[in-house]
């Protein structure tokens, strides 16, 4: 049975290396523990229980920490990359009248104010707070003194 666990470990590690997505590393840890148990002549039931238990423990307790620290350099893509950036209002933003457009990197977006009571005039620089569907949700850019 040790050969089976060794093959599983190698396959899981290969998948992890190929994807680099923190998807199978937890199960590779479980396979390693099961492999050690097999080498120590443990019963197959014990091996499977160890595999499942260690995999779940690693997944539950270490994945959130690993994701936080290992994926923090990921480059934001597409629209997500606009959040926090500056845009210029090219048509007055007025949520009450459902009007407003802003330009970012030469692209025009429908824009709405984060605060429904705030009208943002044309030419104002705004900060993109979030994106809802195809609309930028913005707030007036804070002026630096």
FENMO-V949818 format. One line per field, one symbol per residue. phi: phi as a letter, one per 20 degrees, with the letter a starting at -180 (. if undefined). psi: psi as a letter, one per 30 degrees, with the letter a starting at -180 (. if undefined). A space follows every 50 residues. Layout:
phi=???
psi=???
This chain:
phi=.fffffffffffffffffeldlddfffffffffffffffemffgffffff gfffffffffedfgffffeedfefefclfgfefneecdfdbgebffelcp ccdclndecfccffdgeeddfgnfecdeeaccmddedccgffeee
psi=feeeeeeeeeeeeeeeeefhghefeefeeeeeeeeeeefghlkeeeeeee eeeeeeeeeeffeeeeeeffgfgkkklbeeffkflklkkfkkjjeeghlk klkkhfkkkkklkejffkkjlkfkklkjelkjcgkkkllkkkkk.
